[in-house]
Amino acid sequence: MRHTASDIRYAVRTLLRAPAVTGIALLTLALGIGANTALFSVARTVVLDPLPFPNAERLVLLATTRPAEGDDALPFSLPDFLDVQSRSRAFAGMAAWALSRSTLAAKEPEQVQMAITSASFFDVLDVRPALGRAFRPNEDAPASPPVVVIAHSLWQRRFGGDPAVVGRSLVLDGRSYEIVGVMPAGFRFLSFRRDTEVWMPLGPDPFVQRRYARGVRSMAAIARLAPGTTLGQARAEAATRAAALEREYPGLNRGRGISVLPLTDQVAGNLRSAVLVLSGAVVFVLLIACANVASLLLARGAARQRELAIRHALGGSRRTLVRQLLTEHVILALAGGALGVLVAAWGVDLVRFLPAPAPSLFVPYTIGAERIVIDRTALLFTAALSLLTGLGFGLVPALAAARTNVIDLIRQTSSQTTSGRRDGRLRRALVVVQVALAAVLLVGAGLVLRTFVRVKAIDPGFEPGGVVTIDLNLAPARYAAPAAALGFVERLLEQLRAEPGVAAAGAVEFLPLSGFDGSTPLLVEGQPPPVPGQELQAHYRSVTPDYFRAIGMRLVEGRGIVEEDGPSSARVMVVNETLARRAFDGTDPRGRRAALTLEALRYRPDGPPTLDAAMGMREIVGVIADVRHATLRAQPVPEVFVPFRQRPVRDLTIVVRGEEPLHLAGHLRRIVHEIDPGQPIASIATGTELLSSATAQPRFNLLLLSGFASLALILAVVGVYGIVAWSVAARSREMGIRLALGGRARDVAAMVVLSGVRLMAAGLAAGLAASLALARLLSGLLFEITPLDPMAFGGAALLLTLVALAATLGPALRASRIDPVVALRSD
């Protein structure tokens, strides 16, 4: 213990005597260790523990599928779900839900997201309210008492955190509900574009009767695997239940299966690959930092050789010297780790900009940035990483310094001792490693950059510039009648068009890139009925006459929706290019008639709905250009646009085009409140923001990976510069002799540059070879390029070559200016 304390005191004094070297090493280590600590905290949450629920690995999502159509995650109808639930043995519990938006009555009305759930919902998740109770088993039966559970955020915002809130009333869409529970802070399950703040059992749902129609598919489902049941067994049972539903209801379930999806995979699936790749990147950065610090310490060790030799001559053992040097290096690493905690804290704050998963009914939980923290586990990781780093970068310099030959130093007449040559080889090897690792990161950054460019180049099918949108969910208490909803929308659009600077204003049921959508089979007149389960699915939108001009969509053939397309006029539709190609083999579809199954179904309270195709027929009057509706990467799908006046809806988006979108947003809000002061606004966004959110994930990947690659490049260049500068200093006598014997200065400079080029070429060759194998790990992040993209590899090689060459120019210039007299006299 006495020796350890002595070693620590001596190490601290030694480090303080060389503030420049110590400062550079601390900064380098802080960046490497801090980045690894931050990514460790992210990976621990995203990869290892993405869900804050007990035994979350046993939770699965259930969805219906249509393999023939390539659909692997579709909603259930409530009767189908109840049939599966009643016959299941593989699950300890099952629950279904549907999402909705509702107007919360208050002094300032607001729109809240609401989940309509089975009574067993909270039991399946194994969570309990912080106040009150969860739902009782009978509260999801039709006509049950109106009760709700609210989120902690809504409790704080609307009730000031009053602990007596249980039993009080909450007025939603003009109807009063009893609050029976308040969820804990941080509970955020069912976040779809925004956090759900109200949970209602199926029983008091105003649309519960419609949900009980077997043809209405609006429910997502979650289940907990029974003890001892494997995922494979659950999937086998689900296949059996799907086959039974197909036999019992062939008209509605032919060709449909049931998928069982681990909840953790759905929540973290699209983030895991990015986090794993970024984690690998920061490990590379740390390895480069260690190599750089090791090279720095080798150079410093050469300067301390006489000191160490004298201590050895005075009786100090090599073991003692190694121990003291390792103590010095470990202290340096621990200090770098302490500074790295500050870097990690900044990095975790940066993660708050991590894009959330794309909105989907089957991504019901968003990993909150508040769960990613630098806690005790992260600090222990930092301490362990710092200790290993100190040993890793310090062992080679310590052993090299301890092998100092006393006789050589006493006889030393130049810096080119055997030890110096050995240290030079080690430093060159370390530089080659740095260049190789930097090349791998640069290739990765190049691949992600190429992906981002490809995604940005995708034509979304509309013109986002100059557009502002506003989401509205008209309260059913006032707008349940179609005529009332239509009257509100037409009055709103009329006033908007009268505003200065407004070029066009329209409304649409489902906005592109919004995450919301609806689809139904399309029945074409004159074509044989499709085989059940193999129908052409058409995604439908109700639109007002000016919508296409407002959003900036291009009309290909015929006409769009016009003012004359009213309730009493002929029923019409406009289709997109993809639907025209698939349903009509690319021929002109104008004049043909087709029916949306959604409009042709006739619901009966005593059985499944019947199909009356003739009643739902519409004439096709135009073809509109394709739009990337779901995501930019997803291919266009068949779409049908019907007149809003013939099919009014309460859940819609207003789209306005003008010269100053942000200024128009204020007009939008004002006019809505003038028409109906009690109508809340869900959200306002510009078209540019919609498009930007669609590229958020590749942009984030690019920023982080290019940042790590830039850091690696800087460290590698510093390493190349350091070894070349050291070589010039070590060979100054040789170069002086060359110049004294008539050698040209440019030949000496070229010799120095060539030494740096050799190191760079060796590292680059190793790095590109490693990139060929590692680039395949990036395939999940790439779009329309191969992992072996020649532009990414060529660009990385060219950039690294140019920067490395630039790093050798300074030492080469100094070498060419060596004074032979001074160089020879110094020996």
C-alpha positions in Angstrom: 0.0 0.0 0.0 2.9 2.3 0.9 4.5 1.7 -2.6 1.1 2.4 -4.3 0.7 5.7 -2.5 4.2 6.6 -3.4 3.7 5.6 -7.0 0.5 7.7 -7.2 2.3 10.8 -5.8 5.2 10.5 -8.1 2.9 9.9 -11.1 0.9 13.0 -10.4 4.1 15.1 -10.1 5.4 13.7 -13.4 2.2 14.4 -15.3 2.1 18.0 -13.9 5.7 18.6 -15.1 4.6 18.0 -18.7 1.3 19.9 -19.0 1.2 20.0 -22.8 1.6 16.2 -23.2 -0.8 15.6 -20.3 -3.4 18.0 -21.7 -3.4 16.5 -25.2 -3.6 13.0 -23.8 -6.5 14.0 -21.4 -8.5 15.6 -24.2 -8.0 12.6 -26.5 -9.0 10.1 -23.9 -12.0 12.2 -22.7 -13.4 12.2 -26.3 -12.9 8.5 -26.7 -14.1 7.4 -23.3 -17.0 9.9 -23.2 -18.3 8.9 -26.5 -18.3 5.2 -25.4 -20.0 6.0 -22.1 -22.8 7.9 -23.9 -23.3 5.2 -26.5 -23.2 2.6 -23.7 -26.1 4.4 -21.9 -28.1 4.5 -25.2 -27.4 0.9 -26.1 -28.3 -0.3 -22.6 -31.7 1.3 -23.0 -32.4 0.7 -26.7 -30.8 -2.8 -27.2 -30.9 -4.4 -23.7 -33.8 -2.9 -21.9 -36.1 -0.9 -24.3 -39.3 -1.5 -22.3 -39.9 -0.4 -18.6 -42.4 -3.2 -18.0 -41.9 -6.3 -15.8 -40.7 -9.3 -17.8 -41.0 -7.3 -21.0 -39.4 -10.0 -23.0 -42.6 -12.0 -22.6 -44.7 -9.3 -24.3 -45.7 -9.8 -27.9 -47.8 -7.9 -30.5 -50.5 -9.7 -32.5 -51.4 -8.7 -36.0 -53.3 -10.1 -39.0 -51.4 -10.7 -42.2 -52.0 -11.2 -45.9 -49.0 -12.9 -47.3 -50.3 -12.8 -50.9 -50.4 -9.0 -50.7 -47.1 -8.7 -48.7 -48.9 -7.2 -45.7 -47.4 -8.5 -42.4 -49.0 -6.2 -39.8 -52.6 -5.3 -40.1 -55.3 -4.6 -37.5 -57.8 -7.2 -36.1 -61.5 -6.9 -36.2 -62.8 -7.0 -32.6 -64.8 -10.2 -33.1 -61.8 -12.0 -34.6 -59.7 -10.9 -31.7 -62.3 -12.1 -29.1 -62.4 -15.5 -30.9 -58.6 -15.9 -30.7 -58.6 -14.7 -27.1 -61.3 -17.2 -26.0 -59.4 -20.2 -27.5 -55.9 -19.2 -26.7 -53.7 -21.4 -24.4 -50.3 -19.9 -25.3 -50.9 -16.5 -23.7 -51.3 -15.6 -20.1 -53.3 -12.6 -21.1 -54.4 -10.7 -24.2 -55.7 -7.1 -24.8 -56.8 -5.1 -27.8 -56.8 -1.3 -28.4 -57.6 1.3 -31.0 -56.4 4.9 -31.0 -58.6 8.0 -31.3 -58.5 11.7 -30.6 -61.0 13.5 -28.4 -61.8 17.0 -27.4 -61.3 17.7 -23.7 -63.8 20.3 -22.5 -62.2 23.0 -20.3 -61.8 26.8 -20.2 -59.4 26.3 -23.1 -60.5 23.1 -25.0 -57.7 20.9 -26.2 -57.4 17.7 -28.2 -56.0 14.7 -26.5 -55.0 11.3 -27.8 -57.1 8.5 -26.4 -56.8 4.7 -26.4 -59.9 2.5 -26.5 -58.7 -0.8 -24.8 -59.8 -4.1 -23.4 -60.3 -4.2 -19.7 -57.3 -6.4 -19.4 -54.9 -3.9 -21.0 -53.0 -2.8 -17.9 -52.9 -6.4 -16.5 -51.2 -7.7 -19.6 -48.5 -5.0 -19.3 -48.4 -5.7 -15.6 -48.5 -2.0 -14.6 -50.7 -0.3 -12.0 -52.0 3.2 -11.7 -50.2 5.5 -9.3 -53.6 6.6 -8.0 -56.9 4.7 -8.1 -57.4 1.5 -10.0 -57.2 0.0 -13.5 -60.2 -1.3 -15.4 -62.5 -4.0 -14.1 -63.2 -7.1 -16.2 -66.8 -6.1 -17.0 -66.0 -2.5 -18.0 -65.3 -3.5 -21.6 -68.8 -4.9 -22.1 -71.2 -2.8 -24.2 -73.1 0.0 -22.3 -70.7 -0.2 -19.3 -70.4 2.9 -17.0 -68.3 5.6 -18.6 -64.9 5.5 -16.9 -61.3 6.5 -17.9 -57.8 6.3 -16.6 -55.7 9.4 -17.3 -51.9 10.0 -17.8 -49.8 11.7 -15.2 -49.2 14.6 -17.5 -52.9 15.3 -18.0 -53.4 15.0 -14.2 -50.7 17.6 -13.6 -51.8 19.9 -16.4 -55.6 19.9 -15.9 -56.0 19.0 -12.2 -52.8 20.5 -10.7 -51.8 17.1 -9.3 -54.8 17.0 -7.0 -54.6 13.6 -5.1 -58.4 13.7 -4.9 -58.8 13.5 -8.6 -60.1 9.9 -8.5 -63.9 10.0 -8.8 -64.0 13.4 -10.5 -65.4 13.9 -14.0 -63.6 14.4 -17.3 -65.7 15.7 -20.2 -64.6 14.3 -23.6 -66.5 15.2 -26.7 -69.4 16.5 -24.6 -69.8 13.3 -22.5 -68.8 13.0 -18.9 -66.5 10.1 -17.7 -65.5 9.2 -14.2 -61.7 9.2 -13.6 -60.9 5.9 -11.8 -57.1 6.0 -12.0 -53.9 8.0 -12.8 -50.9 6.3 -14.4 -47.4 6.8 -13.0 -45.1 9.5 -14.4 -43.2 8.3 -17.4 -45.8 5.7 -18.5 -46.0 6.4 -22.2 -47.4 3.3 -23.9 -49.4 3.9 -27.1 -47.5 7.0 -28.4 -48.6 7.6 -31.9 -47.2 10.9 -33.1 -48.1 12.2 -29.6 -48.5 10.6 -26.1 -51.7 9.0 -25.2 -53.2 10.7 -22.2 -56.6 9.0 -21.8 -57.4 5.3 -21.7 -61.0 4.2 -22.0 -62.4 0.7 -21.8 -64.3 -0.6 -24.9 -67.7 -0.6 -23.0 -68.3 3.2 -23.0 -66.7 3.8 -26.4 -69.3 5.6 -28.6 -68.4 3.5 -31.6 -68.3 0.1 -29.8 -71.2 -1.2 -31.8 -69.4 -0.5 -35.1 -66.3 -2.2 -33.7 -68.2 -5.4 -33.1 -68.8 -5.7 -36.9 -66.4 -8.5 -38.1 -65.6 -6.6 -41.2 -64.2 -3.5 -39.4 -60.5 -4.0 -38.7 -59.4 -1.3 -36.3 -57.9 -3.1 -33.3 -54.2 -3.8 -32.5 -53.5 -6.5 -30.0 -50.9 -7.3 -27.3 -50.4 -10.5 -25.3 -48.1 -11.9 -22.6 -46.7 -15.4 -23.2 -47.8 -18.0 -20.8 -45.1 -19.4 -18.4 -43.1 -22.1 -20.2 -44.5 -21.1 -23.7 -41.9 -20.3 -26.3 -42.3 -17.8 -29.2 -42.3 -20.7 -31.6 -45.2 -22.4 -29.8 -47.2 -19.1 -29.7 -46.7 -18.7 -33.4 -47.8 -22.3 -34.1 -51.0 -21.7 -32.1 -51.6 -18.4 -33.9 -51.4 -20.2 -37.2 -54.0 -22.7 -36.0 -56.4 -19.9 -34.8 -56.0 -18.1 -38.2 -56.9 -21.3 -40.1 -60.0 -21.7 -37.9 -61.1 -18.1 -38.6 -60.6 -18.7 -42.3 -62.8 -21.8 -42.2 -65.5 -20.2 -40.2 -65.6 -16.8 -42.0 -64.1 -17.5 -45.5 -65.5 -14.3 -47.0 -63.6 -12.1 -44.6 -60.6 -14.1 -43.5 -59.5 -16.1 -46.6 -55.7 -15.8 -47.1 -55.2 -14.1 -43.7 -52.8 -15.2 -41.0 -51.8 -14.0 -37.6 -48.3 -12.9 -36.7 -46.7 -12.9 -33.3 -44.1 -10.1 -33.0 -41.8 -9.6 -29.9 -42.7 -6.2 -28.6 -39.1 -5.3 -27.9 -38.2 -5.9 -31.6 -41.1 -3.7 -32.8 -40.1 -0.8 -30.4 -36.3 -0.9 -30.9 -36.0 -2.7 -34.2 -35.4 0.4 -36.4 -33.0 1.9 -33.8 -31.0 -1.1 -32.8 -29.1 -1.4 -36.0 -28.2 2.3 -35.9 -27.2 2.1 -32.2 -25.1 -1.0 -32.8 -23.3 0.6 -35.7 -22.7 3.8 -33.8 -21.4 1.8 -30.8 -18.9 0.1 -33.1 -17.9 3.5 -34.4 -17.1 4.9 -31.0 -15.1 1.8 -30.1 -13.0 2.5 -33.1 -12.6 6.1 -32.0 -11.5 4.9 -28.6 -9.0 2.5 -30.2 -7.6 5.3 -32.3 -7.4 7.5 -29.2 -5.5 4.8 -27.3 -3.1 4.4 -30.2 -2.5 8.1 -30.3 -1.9 8.4 -26.6 0.4 5.3 -26.7 2.4 7.0 -29.5 2.5 10.2 -27.5 3.8 8.3 -24.5 6.4 6.5 -26.5 7.8 9.8 -27.7 7.7 11.1 -24.1 9.3 7.9 -22.9 12.2 8.5 -25.3 12.8 11.8 -23.7 12.7 10.2 -20.2 15.1 7.3 -21.1 18.1 8.9 -19.3 16.0 9.4 -16.2 14.7 5.8 -16.2 18.2 4.5 -16.9 19.7 6.4 -14.0 16.9 5.1 -11.6 17.6 1.5 -12.9 21.4 2.0 -12.3 20.7 3.2 -8.8 18.9 -0.1 -7.9 15.4 0.3 -9.2 14.1 -2.9 -10.7 12.5 -3.2 -14.1 9.3 -4.4 -12.3 9.3 -1.2 -10.2 9.7 1.0 -13.2 6.9 -0.8 -15.1 4.6 -0.5 -12.1 5.3 3.2 -11.7 4.8 3.9 -15.4 1.6 1.9 -15.5 0.4 3.8 -12.4 1.1 7.1 -14.2 -0.8 5.9 -17.3 -3.8 4.6 -15.3 -4.1 7.9 -13.5 -4.0 9.6 -16.8 -6.8 7.4 -18.1 -8.9 7.8 -15.0 -8.6 11.6 -15.2 -9.5 11.3 -18.9 -12.5 9.1 -17.9 -13.6 11.8 -15.4 -13.6 14.4 -18.1 -15.2 11.8 -20.4 -18.3 11.8 -18.0 -18.8 15.4 -18.9 -18.5 14.6 -22.6 -21.0 11.7 -22.1 -23.5 14.0 -20.4 -23.3 16.2 -23.4 -23.7 13.2 -25.7 -26.8 12.0 -23.9 -28.3 15.5 -24.3 -27.6 15.1 -28.0 -29.5 11.8 -28.0 -32.7 13.8 -27.2 -32.7 14.6 -30.9 -32.8 10.9 -31.7 -35.6 10.4 -34.2 -38.6 8.4 -32.9 -39.7 5.3 -34.8 -41.9 6.0 -37.7 -45.6 6.4 -36.5 -47.3 3.0 -36.7 -50.1 1.2 -34.9 -47.5 -1.5 -34.3 -44.9 0.7 -32.7 -46.9 1.4 -29.6 -44.1 2.6 -27.4 -41.5 5.3 -28.0 -38.2 5.1 -26.0 -38.1 8.4 -24.0 -34.9 10.2 -23.8 -35.5 10.6 -20.0 -34.7 6.9 -19.7 -31.2 7.4 -21.1 -29.1 8.6 -18.2 -25.6 8.6 -16.9 -26.4 6.5 -13.8 -24.3 4.4 -11.4 -24.0 1.6 -14.0 -22.8 4.0 -16.6 -20.2 5.4 -14.1 -19.0 1.9 -13.3 -18.7 1.3 -17.0 -16.7 4.5 -17.4 -14.4 3.6 -14.5 -13.8 0.0 -15.9 -13.3 1.4 -19.4 -10.8 4.0 -18.1 -8.8 1.4 -16.2 -8.7 -1.0 -19.2 -7.8 1.9 -21.5 -4.9 3.0 -19.2 -3.5 -0.5 -19.1 -4.1 -0.9 -22.9 -2.3 2.2 -24.1 0.2 2.3 -21.3 1.5 -1.3 -21.3 3.6 -1.1 -24.5 5.2 2.3 -23.6 5.9 1.1 -20.1 7.6 -2.1 -21.2 9.5 -0.2 -23.9 10.8 2.4 -21.4 11.7 -0.3 -18.8 13.9 -2.1 -21.4 16.2 1.0 -21.6 19.8 -0.1 -21.9 22.0 1.9 -19.4 25.2 1.4 -21.4 23.6 2.6 -24.6 22.4 5.8 -22.9 25.8 6.5 -21.4 27.5 6.0 -24.8 24.6 7.8 -26.6 25.9 10.2 -29.3 22.7 10.5 -31.2 19.0 9.9 -30.8 19.2 6.7 -32.9 19.7 4.2 -30.2 18.5 0.6 -30.4 15.6 1.6 -28.1 14.8 4.6 -30.3 14.6 2.4 -33.4 12.4 -0.1 -31.5 10.1 2.7 -30.3 10.0 4.0 -33.8 8.7 0.7 -35.2 6.0 0.6 -32.5 4.9 4.1 -33.2 4.7 3.4 -37.0 2.6 0.3 -36.3 0.3 2.4 -34.1 -0.1 4.9 -36.8 -1.0 2.2 -39.4 -3.7 1.0 -37.0 -5.1 4.5 -36.6 -5.2 5.1 -40.3 -6.9 1.7 -40.9 -9.6 2.3 -38.2 -10.2 5.9 -39.6 -10.6 4.4 -43.1 -13.3 2.0 -41.8 -15.2 4.9 -40.2 -14.8 7.1 -43.3 -16.2 4.3 -45.5 -19.2 3.9 -43.1 -19.8 7.6 -43.2 -19.6 7.6 -47.0 -22.2 4.8 -47.2 -24.6 6.6 -44.9 -24.0 9.9 -46.7 -24.8 8.2 -50.1 -28.0 6.8 -48.5 -29.0 10.2 -47.2 -28.5 11.8 -50.6 -30.6 9.0 -52.2 -33.4 9.5 -49.7 -33.3 13.3 -50.1 -33.5 12.9 -53.9 -36.8 10.9 -53.7 -39.7 12.8 -55.2 -42.4 12.8 -52.5 -45.0 13.5 -55.2 -46.0 16.9 -53.8 -44.5 20.3 -53.4 -43.8 21.0 -49.7 -42.5 24.5 -50.1 -45.0 27.2 -49.1 -47.4 24.7 -47.4 -48.8 24.8 -43.9 -51.0 22.1 -42.4 -53.3 21.9 -39.4 -54.8 18.7 -38.0 -58.4 18.8 -36.8 -60.6 16.3 -35.2 -64.1 17.7 -35.1 -66.0 17.1 -31.9 -68.7 14.4 -32.4 -71.0 16.2 -30.0 -71.3 19.1 -32.6 -70.3 17.5 -35.8 -71.6 13.9 -35.7 -73.9 14.7 -38.7 -72.0 14.7 -42.0 -73.7 18.0 -43.0 -72.4 19.7 -39.9 -68.8 18.6 -40.5 -69.1 19.6 -44.2 -70.5 23.0 -43.2 -67.6 23.7 -40.8 -64.9 22.7 -43.4 -66.4 24.6 -46.3 -66.8 27.8 -44.2 -63.2 27.4 -42.9 -61.8 27.0 -46.5 -63.9 29.9 -47.8 -62.5 32.3 -45.2 -58.9 31.0 -45.7 -59.1 31.6 -49.5 -60.1 35.2 -48.7 -56.9 35.8 -46.6 -54.1 37.8 -48.3 -51.3 35.6 -49.5 -53.3 32.4 -49.7 -52.9 30.7 -53.1 -54.9 27.6 -52.4 -56.6 25.9 -49.5 -58.0 22.3 -49.2 -58.7 19.5 -46.8 -57.7 15.8 -46.9 -58.6 12.8 -44.7 -55.0 11.4 -44.5 -52.1 13.7 -45.2 -48.9 12.3 -46.9 -46.1 11.3 -44.5 -48.4 11.7 -41.5 -48.4 8.1 -40.4 -52.2 7.9 -40.7 -53.9 5.9 -43.4 -56.8 3.7 -44.3 -57.3 1.0 -46.9 -60.1 -1.2 -48.3 -60.5 -3.7 -51.1 -61.4 -2.2 -54.5 -64.0 -3.9 -56.7 -63.8 -3.1 -60.4 -67.0 -3.2 -62.4 -66.8 -5.8 -65.2 -64.0 -7.7 -63.7 -64.5 -11.1 -62.0 -64.8 -11.0 -58.2 -61.3 -11.3 -56.7 -60.4 -14.4 -54.7 -61.1 -13.6 -51.0 -57.8 -12.6 -49.4 -56.3 -11.5 -52.8 -58.2 -8.3 -53.4 -56.5 -5.1 -54.6 -56.2 -2.9 -51.5 -57.0 0.8 -52.2 -55.9 3.5 -49.8 -58.7 6.0 -49.7 -58.8 9.8 -49.0 -61.7 12.2 -48.9 -60.5 15.5 -50.4 -62.0 19.0 -51.2 -61.8 20.5 -54.7 -58.7 22.6 -54.1 -56.6 20.0 -52.2 -54.5 18.8 -55.1 -53.4 22.4 -55.9 -52.8 23.2 -52.2 -50.5 20.2 -51.6 -48.9 20.5 -55.0 -49.9 17.2 -56.6 -49.8 16.8 -60.4 -52.9 15.8 -62.4 -51.9 13.2 -65.1 -55.2 12.6 -66.9 -58.8 13.8 -66.8 -59.9 16.1 -64.0 -59.6 16.4 -60.3 -62.3 16.9 -57.7 -64.5 19.9 -58.5 -67.1 22.0 -56.7 -69.9 20.3 -58.7 -69.1 16.9 -57.1 -71.7 17.3 -54.4 -73.9 14.9 -52.3 -76.6 14.8 -55.0 -74.4 14.6 -58.1 -72.8 11.5 -59.7 -70.5 9.6 -57.4 -66.9 9.9 -58.7 -63.3 9.2 -57.8 -59.8 10.1 -58.8 -57.1 7.3 -58.8 -53.4 7.5 -58.7 -51.0 6.1 -61.3 -50.2 2.9 -59.3 -53.8 2.0 -59.0 -54.4 2.6 -62.7 -51.5 0.4 -63.6 -52.5 -2.5 -61.3 -56.2 -2.5 -61.7 -56.4 -1.5 -65.4 -53.1 -2.8 -66.8 -51.9 0.8 -67.5 -54.8 1.7 -69.8 -56.8 4.9 -69.4 -59.2 4.1 -66.5 -61.5 7.2 -67.1 -65.1 6.2 -67.5 -64.6 2.9 -65.7 -66.4 2.3 -62.5 -65.2 0.8 -59.2 -66.4 0.5 -55.6 -64.6 0.8 -52.3 -65.6 -2.2 -50.2 -65.7 0.2 -47.2 -68.6 2.1 -48.9 -70.3 -1.0 -50.2 -70.6 -2.9 -46.8 -74.0 -2.9 -45.2 -73.7 -3.6 -41.5 -76.2 -5.8 -39.6 -76.5 -6.0 -35.8 -77.3 -9.7 -36.0 -74.4 -11.0 -38.2 -71.5 -10.2 -40.5 -71.9 -7.3 -42.9 -73.1 -7.9 -46.5 -71.5 -6.5 -49.7 -73.6 -4.4 -52.1 -71.1 -3.4 -54.7 -73.6 -1.7 -56.9 -74.5 0.8 -54.2 -70.7 1.7 -53.7 -69.8 2.2 -57.4 -68.0 5.4 -58.4 -66.9 6.6 -61.9 -63.2 7.3 -62.3 -62.8 10.8 -63.7 -59.1 11.4 -63.4 -55.6 10.1 -62.7 -53.3 11.9 -60.2 -49.5 11.4 -59.9 -48.2 9.0 -57.3 -47.3 10.3 -53.8 -45.0 8.6 -51.3 -47.6 8.4 -48.6 -46.2 6.1 -45.8 -42.5 6.9 -45.9 -40.1 8.2 -48.6 -38.5 4.8 -48.8 -41.8 3.0 -49.3 -43.1 2.5 -52.9 -46.3 4.3 -53.8 -49.5 2.3 -53.1 -52.9 2.3 -55.0 -54.8 5.3 -53.9 -58.4 6.6 -54.4 -59.5 10.2 -53.8 -63.2 10.8 -53.4 -65.0 14.2 -53.0 -65.2 15.4 -49.4 -68.8 16.6 -50.1 -69.8 13.1 -50.9 -68.0 11.5 -47.9 -67.4 14.1 -45.1 -65.2 13.0 -42.2 -64.5 14.6 -38.8 -60.8 13.6 -38.7 -59.0 15.7 -41.3 -56.1 18.0 -42.2 -56.4 21.5 -43.6 -53.7 22.3 -46.2 -52.9 25.9 -47.2 -50.4 27.1 -49.8 -49.1 30.7 -49.6 -46.1 32.9 -49.6 -45.4 32.9 -45.8 -46.4 29.5 -44.3 -45.6 30.5 -40.7 -47.6 33.7 -41.1 -50.5 31.6 -42.5 -50.4 29.3 -39.5 -51.6 32.2 -37.3 -54.4 33.0 -39.7 -55.4 29.3 -39.6 -55.6 29.2 -35.8 -57.5 32.5 -35.7 -60.2 31.5 -38.2 -60.8 28.1 -36.6 -61.5 29.8 -33.3 -63.7 32.4 -34.9 -65.9 29.7 -36.5 -65.9 27.5 -33.4 -64.2 28.7 -30.2 -64.6 25.2 -28.7 -62.7 23.4 -31.5 -59.1 22.6 -30.5 -56.3 22.3 -32.9 -54.2 19.1 -32.8 -51.0 20.3 -34.4 -49.6 22.7 -37.0 -46.7 21.8 -39.3 -45.3 23.2 -42.5 -44.8 21.0 -45.6 -41.0 21.4 -45.2 -41.3 20.0 -41.6 -43.2 17.0 -42.9 -40.5 16.2 -45.4 -37.8 16.8 -42.9 -39.3 14.4 -40.4 -39.3 11.7 -43.1 -35.5 12.0 -43.4 -34.8 12.4 -39.7 -33.4 8.9 -39.2 -30.8 8.9 -42.0 -29.9 12.5 -41.2 -29.2 11.6 -37.6 -27.2 8.5 -38.6 -25.2 10.7 -40.9 -24.5 13.4 -38.4 -23.3 11.0 -35.7 -21.3 8.6 -37.9 -19.7 11.5 -39.9 -18.9 13.2 -36.6 -17.1 10.1 -35.3 -15.4 9.6 -38.6 -14.2 13.2 -38.6 -12.8 12.8 -35.1 -11.1 9.5 -36.1 -9.6 11.3 -39.2 -8.3 14.1 -37.0 -6.7 11.7 -34.6 -5.2 9.6 -37.4 -3.8 12.7 -39.1 -2.3 13.8 -35.8 -0.7 10.4 -35.6 0.8 10.6 -39.1 2.1 14.1 -38.4 3.6 13.0 -35.1 5.5 10.0 -36.5 6.8 12.0 -39.5 7.8 14.9 -37.3 9.5 12.5 -34.9 11.3 10.8 -37.8 12.6 14.2 -39.0 13.9 15.0 -35.5 15.5 11.5 -35.1 17.2 11.6 -38.6 18.2 15.3 -38.6 21.9 14.3 -38.5 21.4 12.0 -41.5 19.6 14.6 -43.4 22.2 17.2 -42.5 24.9 14.9 -43.9 22.8 14.4 -47.1 22.5 18.1 -47.6 26.2 18.7 -46.8 27.2 16.2 -49.4 25.2 18.0 -52.1 21.8 16.5 -51.7 18.9 18.7 -52.9 16.4 20.0 -50.4 13.5 18.8 -52.4 14.9 15.3 -52.4 15.1 15.3 -48.6 11.5 16.7 -48.5 10.3 14.0 -50.9 12.0 11.3 -48.7 10.0 12.6 -45.7 6.7 12.7 -47.6 7.3 9.2 -48.9 7.8 7.9 -45.4 4.4 9.3 -44.5 2.8 8.0 -47.7 4.1 4.4 -46.9 2.4 4.5 -43.5 -0.8 5.9 -44.9 -0.9 3.4 -47.8 -0.4 0.5 -45.4 -3.1 1.7 -43.0 -5.4 2.5 -45.9 -5.0 -0.9 -47.5 -5.8 -2.6 -44.2 -8.7 -0.3 -43.5 -10.3 -0.8 -46.9 -9.9 -4.6 -46.6 -11.6 -4.5 -43.2 -14.3 -2.2 -44.6 -15.2 -4.8 -47.2 -16.2 -7.2 -44.4 -17.7 -4.6 -41.9 -19.7 -2.6 -44.5 -22.2 -5.4 -44.8 -23.2 -4.7 -41.2 -24.5 -1.3 -42.4 -26.9 -2.9 -44.9 -29.9 -2.3 -42.7 -29.2 1.5 -42.8 -28.6 1.8 -46.5 -31.1 2.6 -49.3 -30.6 1.9 -53.0 -26.9 1.4 -52.6 -24.8 -1.7 -52.0 -22.5 -2.1 -48.9 -19.6 -2.2 -51.4 -20.5 1.1 -53.1 -17.4 2.2 -55.0 -18.0 5.9 -54.5 -18.0 5.5 -50.7 -14.8 3.5 -50.8 -13.1 5.7 -53.3 -14.2 8.9 -51.6 -12.9 7.6 -48.2 -9.6 6.6 -49.8 -9.1 9.9 -51.6 -10.0 12.0 -48.5 -7.7 10.1 -46.2 -4.9 10.2 -48.8 -5.1 14.0 -49.3 -5.3 14.8 -45.6 -2.5 12.4 -44.7 -0.3 14.0 -47.4 -1.1 17.4 -46.0 0.0 16.2 -42.6 3.5 15.4 -44.0 4.1 18.7 -45.7 5.0 20.6 -42.5 7.7 18.1 -41.3 8.9 17.8 -44.9 9.4 21.5 -45.2 11.3 21.6 -42.0 13.5 18.7 -43.2 14.4 20.6 -46.4 15.5 23.6 -44.3 17.8 21.8 -42.0 21.2 23.6 -41.6 23.9 20.9 -42.1 26.3 22.8 -39.8 23.8 22.9 -37.0 22.8 19.3 -37.5 26.4 18.0 -37.4 27.4 20.2 -34.5 24.4 18.9 -32.4 25.9 15.5 -32.2 
